[in-house]
Amino acid sequence: MSALALVLVFSAAVTHAVWNIIAHGISRAGIPFLWCGAVAGAVIWGAAIPFTGGMGESDWTGFLIGVGISGVLHVAYMLVLQHGYRVGNLSTVYATARGSGPFLAVIAAIVLLGERPSGWALAGVLAIVAGVVALGLVDRAPRGERQRGLDPSIVFGLLTGVAIATYTIWDTHAVREWHLAPVPYMVGTCVMEIVVYSVMLHRRWRETVAFARYQWRRVLVFGFLSPLSYILILVAVTIAPVALVAPLREVSVVLVSLFGVFALKESRPAARLAASGVVVAGIVLLAG
């Protein structure tokens, strides 16, 4: 994997971890938060289009199809993720989603996109997925406590993982096959999200305005970082296999897990550190 691709993916991981931490703090607002975030993202990055190469060689038919489907997929992803944050533990939901998502994306990349990672690269992928899943299991119920039914953190983490794999493969196909510029593509996706969220808001506009006034600083940060984290990935998949990019971006799980330990005082720091070490080992294999 090239040095440029590594820098792009690691930068995406940091920004992704930060916006997820921000989203966890205000996720209970639900659709008003998601609508405000999509509007902020569209405005901020829409203004950046002239300074990032414009529309490039984008095919307009492909662009409209691409962002239309991508917007719906990203809405599904955000809805499942935010619900998981409301009913589950931050680290468990996040780690389960980020472990299952790249695993499914790698399989889809091999089957649907015809990618063929090397043996060492696949070993790195497996190590990263194993470490991420281990992080997700750290917060299971302690011994002596019986978990009734399915743990909602695991359930919604897995559903989020399916959504991640789906939009990752679709977006990779769109930007590669139709030569779509990443920034306009992300802005178009945000616009599509706004349309869907507007329908879902129904009569909650007063609540949305109140939320925007109270949380405008977080909304602006989210609107900048959330699209940025994915724009970096869209650039990376044009120069590196998605079967490598998808798992490598999961270094963000380590960052979120550490935040859970030190800021949220979540349990079992030693186990988190050990699982994070497995993720790092996988990253070393991929980087080689």
Salt bridges, closest charged atoms under 4 A:
GLU115 OE2 - ARG176 NH1 2.94
ASP139 OD1 - ARG272 NH2 2.65
ASP151 OD2 - ARG140 NE 3.57
ASP171 OD2 - HIS74 NE2 3.06
GLU207 OE2 - ARG204 NH2 2.85
GLU250 OE1 - ARG98 NE 2.90
GLU266 OE1 - ARG272 NH2 3.57
